[in-house]
Amino acid sequence: MLGRVLTRHGRYSEAKRRLEESYPATAHRYRAHTLIDLGMAQRGDGQIEEAIETFQQGLAITEETGDRPAQSDLLLELGFT
């Protein structure tokens, strides 16, 4: 959650750091949501290729978990990227 707030406030480097630190402890079924936030922070920081890879990784997780809302969000973010 903090990573999302930092991203929305334009603090991309700090957001990326927090999200990357929290990712390993995130339950598998929620990892796609963390990757949405991380990809948005990467995109905001100008790391377009990394953001695309992150969103695609999130899509793979949603295929496994069946998380349609996260899948929709990831596709939307890919469209913005």
C-alpha angles and dihedrals in degrees: 000000000000090000090056092050092048091049092051088052093051095251093132101158093051091044092052092049093050094045094047090049093050097043098084091053093048116106110251094245091056098044093093089062091052089049091053089057093043092050091050090052091048091050091048089051091052096254095131099161091048091049092052091050091048093050090048090051088052090051090054089054092049089054088057097043100035091231099160097176091054090045090054092049092049093050089049092051091048088054090054091049 
